[in-house]
Amino acid sequence: MQLEILTPEKKVYSGDVYGVQMPGISGSFEILDKHAPMIAALQEGKLKILKDRNNSSSYFQIQSGFVEVLNNKVTVLIEGALPL
């Protein structure tokens, strides 16, 4: 699936991924390939990008924002992000 992480200043990440784990306002959750359409609010915390099935991953410390899942594309709109 396609993942894009955007802040008001720049595009932080763009690429094909296996999945992504993020801090929702009601708790952490994970989005995998072919997830149902959804929109969710995010709180400050750690976002984990699962690059493949072999547990290759990247991490970002994010500020609050929103995520949209539609047509196997995940768009994360956040106030800020720092790679970990």
N, C-alpha and C positions, 0 to 999 in steps of 0.2 A: 504494500500500500504506500501511498505518497504522504509524506509528512512535511509540513511547513510550520516553522516557529517564527512569529513576527512580533516585533516591538514597534512602538511609534518611530523609533530612530532607524531601524534596519531589519533585514531578514537575517535571523540568527542561524537557522538551519533549513535546508531543503534537500530531500532525497527519499529514496525508497527504503522502507524499514519493515521489519517483521512485526513490531509492536511498539507501544509506548505506555509507560506507567506515569501517572501524574496525580498531584494532590488536589482532589476535589474538595469543595467546602463541606461535604458530608463524609469525607474519608477518601483514601487513595483508591484508584481504580485503574484498570488496564484496558487498552483498546488493541485488538488484534485484527488481522486481515479480514475483510468483508464484514466488519461490524455494522450493526444497524445504525441508521441515521440518528444523530442526537446532538444536543447542545448542552453544555454543562459549565458551571462557574468553577473557577480554580482559585485556590488560596496559595499563599506563599509557601514554598517548599521545594522538594527535589523532584525533578522530572527525569525519568530514565528512558533512554531510547534503546530499544532492542534491535540491533542492526541485522541479526540473523538468528537462526535456530540454535546456533552453537554458543549462545550467551555472550556474544560480542556486544558491548554496550557503551554508551556515552551518557554523561550526566550533566544537567544544568540546574543551577539554583535559580528558581523563577520567583517573580512577584505575582500578584493576583492578576486574573484575567479570565478568559473564556476559551473553550475548545468547541469546535464544530466538526462533526463527522458526517460526510455526505459522499456517496458514490466512491467509496474506498479511498477517500482523501481526508486527511486529518489536518485541520488548520487550527493552530494555537495562537491566540492573540493575547499578549501579556504586556504588562507595564515595563518589565525588564528581565534580563537573563544573564547569568554569568556561567561560563563553562567550569566544570569541576574536574 
